[in-house]
Amino acid sequence: MKEEFLQAHSIAQCFILAFRIYRIYFIPIMILSISLLIPSVVTGLLGLEIEHIVFFVTIRLTEAAMTLGLVALLFQPVFPAIGILKSVRSRLFFGAVHVAILQFIIFLTGSMFAVLPFPLNMILFLILIGSIFVFSLSQTIYILEGERGFRALVASFRLVQSNASKTILTIIFLGTAKLVLFSFLLVSFLPELNLGSPENLEKVENLMAILQTPEVIQALRWSQYLGYLLLYPFASLVLVLLYIDLKLSHSGIEESSLFQTVAHLLRHEDAEPASDKIEDQHNSH
């Protein structure tokens, strides 16, 4: 399996290999994903306004968790869901949260385009769209390279630049899958809503009013949660495989660095990103 991971992949191969991993290790991946989703569900049920922030951070933490899980599979046959959850107590987890919050701030800044005049709205819209692509590998880079904070974002931007077309196509495919799944789940929860009917599409004001009702808000929330469980772990695996592909073609991957990450995690110590561990050993000499 190690040889299969640590080689260049086409976009189709990334999706196929990610689905294989997702299918084989479905139960531990679900245990891990459900555990990560709990804070978002709790804030949603309590009606707290920070729910969308917590959910955004949850998605980013899933990318970090899937990175650890996939790399662990290079050296062992078991997906270490419990070991990854134990890292919540460590600096590794808080570093991933830090990167996620920076990603959210950039995303939120770009989202303000709707309330600003031209040309500021176009600039922020480009920031919003660009952030989705260029910072998509930030969590994986943080885990495997130890780049913290803005350095992880900058490193992601540089790596994506090495093959922007491949990254953009991969993100578009994943985004399309997420949109289709979410729409299907929402219609399943509320078949009477019939979002695609000409009548509803013509009555935009009525449709917006419908979307604000408690029943629809609940359906949106649970569609979001179920969609997360079904697709986001898989999407995160695809992004890790994309990172491996881009890294191999750009500067290569050090297997010893990957092993340090996994070994440190499985010892359940105060886990740190791989490069930190290697740097500490270097300094000690």
C-alpha positions in Angstrom: 0.0 0.0 0.0 2.9 2.3 0.7 4.1 2.2 -2.9 0.6 2.9 -4.1 0.3 6.0 -2.0 3.7 7.5 -2.6 3.4 7.9 -6.3 1.9 10.3 -8.8 -1.9 10.0 -9.3 -4.2 11.3 -11.9 -7.4 13.0 -10.6 -9.4 9.9 -11.3 -6.8 7.7 -9.4 -7.0 10.1 -6.4 -10.8 9.6 -6.3 -10.6 5.9 -6.8 -7.9 5.3 -4.2 -9.7 7.7 -1.7 -12.9 5.7 -2.1 -11.1 2.4 -1.6 -9.7 3.7 1.7 -13.0 5.2 2.7 -14.9 1.9 2.0 -12.3 -0.3 3.7 -12.0 1.8 6.9 -15.5 3.1 6.9 -16.3 2.3 10.6 -13.2 4.0 12.2 -13.6 6.9 9.8 -17.2 7.3 10.9 -16.2 7.1 14.6 -13.6 9.8 14.0 -15.9 12.0 11.9 -18.9 11.8 14.3 -16.6 12.7 17.2 -15.3 15.7 15.4 -18.9 16.8 14.5 -20.2 16.7 18.0 -19.3 20.4 18.9 -21.0 21.6 15.8 -24.2 19.6 16.5 -24.3 20.8 20.1 -23.9 24.5 19.1 -26.6 24.0 16.4 -29.1 22.4 18.8 -28.5 25.2 21.3 -29.1 27.7 18.6 -25.8 29.5 19.1 -24.7 31.9 16.4 -21.2 30.5 16.3 -22.5 27.2 14.8 -21.3 28.1 11.3 -17.9 28.9 12.6 -17.6 25.7 14.5 -18.8 23.7 11.5 -16.2 25.4 9.2 -13.5 24.5 11.7 -14.8 21.0 11.9 -14.4 20.6 8.2 -10.8 21.8 8.4 -10.0 19.6 11.3 -11.4 16.6 9.3 -8.8 17.4 6.7 -6.0 17.3 9.3 -7.4 14.1 10.9 -7.7 12.3 7.5 -4.1 13.3 6.8 -2.9 11.6 10.0 -5.1 8.6 9.3 -4.0 8.1 5.7 -0.3 8.5 6.5 -0.7 6.1 9.4 -1.9 3.5 6.9 1.5 3.7 5.2 3.0 2.0 8.2 0.2 0.0 9.8 -2.9 -1.9 8.7 -5.3 -0.1 11.1 -6.9 3.3 10.7 -6.0 5.0 14.1 -9.2 6.8 14.9 -8.7 6.6 18.7 -5.1 7.7 18.4 -6.1 10.7 16.3 -8.9 11.7 18.8 -6.3 11.5 21.6 -4.3 14.2 19.8 -7.1 16.6 20.7 -5.2 17.1 24.0 -2.0 18.1 22.2 -0.5 21.1 20.6 -1.0 19.4 17.2 -4.8 19.9 17.6 -4.6 23.6 18.6 -2.2 24.3 15.7 -4.8 22.8 13.3 -7.5 25.0 14.9 -5.3 28.0 14.5 -4.8 27.3 10.8 -8.6 26.7 10.4 -9.5 30.0 12.1 -7.1 31.9 9.7 -8.8 30.1 6.8 -12.2 31.1 8.2 -11.2 34.8 8.5 -10.0 34.9 4.9 -13.3 33.2 3.8 -15.4 35.6 5.9 -13.5 38.6 4.4 -14.2 37.4 0.9 -17.9 36.7 1.8 -18.3 40.5 2.5 -18.3 41.2 -1.3 -22.1 41.1 -1.3 -22.4 44.3 0.8 -19.7 46.4 -0.8 -19.8 48.6 -3.9 -17.9 47.9 -7.2 -14.9 47.3 -7.6 -14.3 46.3 -3.9 -17.0 43.6 -4.2 -15.3 42.0 -7.2 -11.9 42.0 -5.4 -13.4 40.3 -2.3 -15.3 37.9 -4.5 -12.0 36.8 -6.1 -10.5 36.5 -2.7 -13.4 34.2 -1.7 -13.1 32.0 -4.7 -9.3 32.0 -4.7 -9.2 31.0 -1.0 -11.2 27.9 -1.7 -8.5 26.7 -4.1 -5.2 28.0 -3.0 -5.6 27.3 0.7 -7.2 23.8 0.2 -4.0 22.0 1.3 -3.2 24.1 4.4 -4.2 21.5 7.0 -2.2 18.7 5.3 0.8 20.9 5.0 0.5 21.8 8.7 0.4 18.2 9.7 3.1 16.8 7.5 5.4 19.8 7.1 4.9 21.5 10.5 4.2 24.9 8.9 2.1 26.9 11.4 -0.4 29.7 11.0 0.0 31.9 7.9 3.1 29.8 6.8 0.8 26.9 6.2 -1.4 29.1 4.0 1.5 30.4 2.1 3.0 26.9 1.6 -0.4 25.7 0.3 -0.6 28.6 -2.1 2.9 27.9 -3.5 2.2 24.1 -3.8 -1.1 24.7 -5.6 0.7 27.0 -8.0 2.9 24.1 -9.1 -0.2 22.5 -10.8 -3.1 24.9 -10.5 -5.2 23.3 -13.1 -5.2 19.9 -11.4 -6.1 21.4 -8.0 -8.9 23.5 -9.5 -10.4 20.6 -11.3 -10.2 18.4 -8.2 -11.9 21.1 -6.0 -14.6 21.6 -8.7 -15.4 17.9 -8.8 -15.5 17.7 -5.0 -17.6 20.9 -4.8 -20.1 19.6 -7.4 -20.4 16.3 -5.5 -21.1 18.2 -2.2 -23.7 20.4 -3.9 -25.5 17.4 -5.5 -25.5 15.4 -2.2 -26.7 18.4 -0.1 -29.5 19.1 -2.5 -30.5 15.5 -2.6 -30.5 15.3 1.2 -32.5 18.5 1.6 -35.2 17.4 -0.8 -35.3 14.1 1.0 -35.9 15.8 4.3 -38.4 18.2 2.8 -39.9 16.7 -0.4 -42.8 19.2 -0.3 -40.3 22.1 -0.6 -39.6 21.1 -4.3 -36.8 23.6 -4.8 -36.5 23.0 -8.5 -40.1 23.6 -9.4 -40.8 26.5 -11.8 -43.4 27.9 -9.4 -40.9 28.2 -6.6 -38.1 29.6 -8.8 -40.5 32.3 -10.1 -41.5 33.3 -6.5 -38.1 34.2 -5.1 -39.5 36.2 -2.2 -41.8 33.4 -1.2 -38.9 30.9 -1.5 -36.7 33.1 0.7 -39.5 33.3 3.3 -39.8 29.5 3.2 -36.1 29.0 3.8 -36.4 31.0 7.0 -39.0 28.7 8.6 -37.9 26.6 11.6 -38.7 23.3 9.7 -36.5 24.3 6.8 -33.7 25.5 9.0 -33.7 22.2 10.8 -33.7 20.3 7.5 -30.8 22.5 6.3 -28.9 21.8 9.5 -29.3 18.0 9.4 -28.7 17.8 5.6 -25.4 19.7 6.3 -24.4 17.2 9.1 -25.3 14.1 7.2 -23.7 15.4 4.0 -20.5 16.1 6.1 -20.4 12.5 7.4 -21.0 11.0 4.0 -18.7 13.1 1.9 -16.2 15.3 3.8 -14.0 12.5 5.1 -13.8 11.1 1.5 -13.1 14.6 0.2 -10.4 15.1 2.7 -8.7 11.8 1.6 -8.8 13.1 -1.9 -7.0 16.3 -0.9 -4.3 14.4 0.9 -3.7 12.3 -2.2 -3.6 15.5 -4.2 -1.0 16.9 -1.8 1.1 13.8 -2.2 0.9 14.0 -6.0 1.8 17.7 -6.1 4.6 17.3 -3.6 6.1 14.4 -5.5 6.2 16.4 -8.7 7.3 19.6 -7.0 10.0 18.6 -4.4 9.5 15.0 -3.3 8.4 13.5 0.0 10.6 12.3 2.8 9.4 9.0 4.1 11.2 9.5 7.3 9.2 12.7 8.0 6.0 10.8 7.5 7.1 8.0 9.8 8.0 10.5 12.5 4.5 11.9 12.3 2.9 8.5 12.7 5.2 7.2 15.4 4.7 10.3 17.5 1.0 10.1 17.2 0.8 6.4 18.0 2.8 6.9 21.2 0.0 9.2 22.3 2.4 11.8 23.5 2.0 15.6 23.2 2.0 15.3 19.4 3.6 17.9 17.2 3.9 18.3 13.5 6.6 16.1 11.9 9.0 18.9 11.0 9.0 20.1 14.6 10.1 16.7 15.9 12.8 16.4 13.3 14.0 19.9 14.0 14.2 19.2 17.7 16.3 16.1 17.1 18.6 18.1 14.8 19.1 20.8 17.3 19.9 18.3 20.0 22.9 17.2 17.9 
